[in-house]
Amino acid sequence: MLDKLLKGESKIEIAEELFGKMKNKFREIAEKERKVEQLRTIEQERRTCNEYVQELKKVVKENSYERQSLIEEFKRGLSRVLKRKLAEAENSPSTIKE
């Protein structure tokens, strides 16, 4: 941007370019936040575990998440009954498949 000012380009054009870049960046950030929120709101509720996993896979396929974050969100969304059973299990599963 500084080069353009030094070359004598219009301040208005430079300002418009800057605002356009800022707008795009904020749009990207908002989209990432929306996708993270989408993952955080998925819950098993009355669905089977397979239906819940399919919904989760659909959201994950469209986005990228760190493995640990994904596992934590998966556990968070499980039904209370399943969470209790997992807590009482002798060997706690370490993958979604387990």
C-alpha distance (Angstrom), angle and dihedral (degrees) to the residues before:
residue distance angle dihedral
M1 . . .
L2 3.78 . .
D3 3.82 90.4 .
K4 3.78 90.0 55.7
L5 3.80 91.6 51.4
L6 3.78 90.7 49.8
K7 3.80 90.7 48.9
G8 3.78 88.6 55.5
E9 3.79 99.9 -110.3
S10 3.77 116.2 159.4
K11 3.80 115.6 -80.7
I12 3.79 88.2 -140.3
E13 3.82 92.4 56.7
I14 3.79 90.7 46.8
A15 3.82 91.6 48.3
E16 3.81 91.1 49.0
E17 3.81 90.5 50.3
L18 3.80 91.1 48.7
F19 3.80 92.9 48.9
G20 3.80 90.1 47.4
K21 3.80 91.1 53.6
M22 3.80 91.6 46.7
K23 3.79 91.5 48.7
N24 3.81 91.3 51.7
K25 3.80 91.9 48.2
F26 3.80 92.7 50.7
R27 3.81 89.5 47.1
E28 3.83 89.8 53.5
I29 3.80 91.5 49.1
A30 3.81 92.0 47.8
E31 3.81 90.6 50.2
K32 3.82 91.9 51.4
E33 3.80 90.4 49.0
R34 3.81 90.6 49.4
K35 3.80 90.9 52.5
V36 3.80 92.9 48.8
E37 3.81 89.7 48.8
Q38 3.79 89.5 49.9
L39 3.80 89.7 56.5
R40 3.80 91.8 46.2
T41 3.79 93.7 53.5
I42 3.80 97.8 52.9
E43 3.78 111.3 108.1
Q44 3.77 132.6 173.6
E45 3.80 95.1 -133.5
R46 3.82 107.5 155.8
R47 3.78 96.2 -17.9
T48 3.76 122.7 109.1
C49 3.78 116.9 -101.9
N50 3.83 89.2 -108.2
E51 3.83 91.5 53.8
Y52 3.80 90.0 48.5
V53 3.82 91.7 49.5
Q54 3.82 91.2 48.9
E55 3.82 91.1 53.0
L56 3.79 90.3 47.6
K57 3.82 92.1 48.8
K58 3.80 90.6 51.1
V59 3.81 92.2 55.3
V60 3.81 93.0 42.2
K61 3.81 92.0 49.8
E62 3.81 89.8 57.8
N63 3.81 93.1 48.2
S64 3.77 141.2 29.5
Y65 3.78 122.4 -115.4
E66 3.75 133.7 171.7
R67 3.80 111.8 -102.3
Q68 3.81 95.1 -119.0
S69 3.81 92.8 48.8
L70 3.78 89.9 50.6
I71 3.80 93.1 50.9
E72 3.81 91.5 48.5
E73 3.81 92.3 49.7
F74 3.80 90.4 46.5
K75 3.80 91.3 54.3
R76 3.79 92.2 44.4
G77 3.78 92.1 56.0
L78 3.80 96.9 49.5
S79 3.78 119.8 110.9
R80 3.82 117.0 -93.4
V81 3.80 91.2 -113.4
L82 3.79 92.6 54.4
K83 3.80 92.2 44.4
R84 3.80 89.5 53.7
K85 3.80 92.0 48.7
L86 3.80 91.0 49.6
A87 3.79 90.9 49.3
E88 3.79 90.4 51.8
A89 3.81 94.5 45.0
E90 3.77 117.8 114.2
N91 3.82 92.7 -136.2
S92 3.77 113.8 31.6
P93 3.84 113.4 -142.8
S94 3.78 116.1 -113.3
T95 3.82 98.7 -165.1
I96 3.78 134.0 49.1
K97 3.81 90.4 -118.1
E98 3.81 90.9 57.8
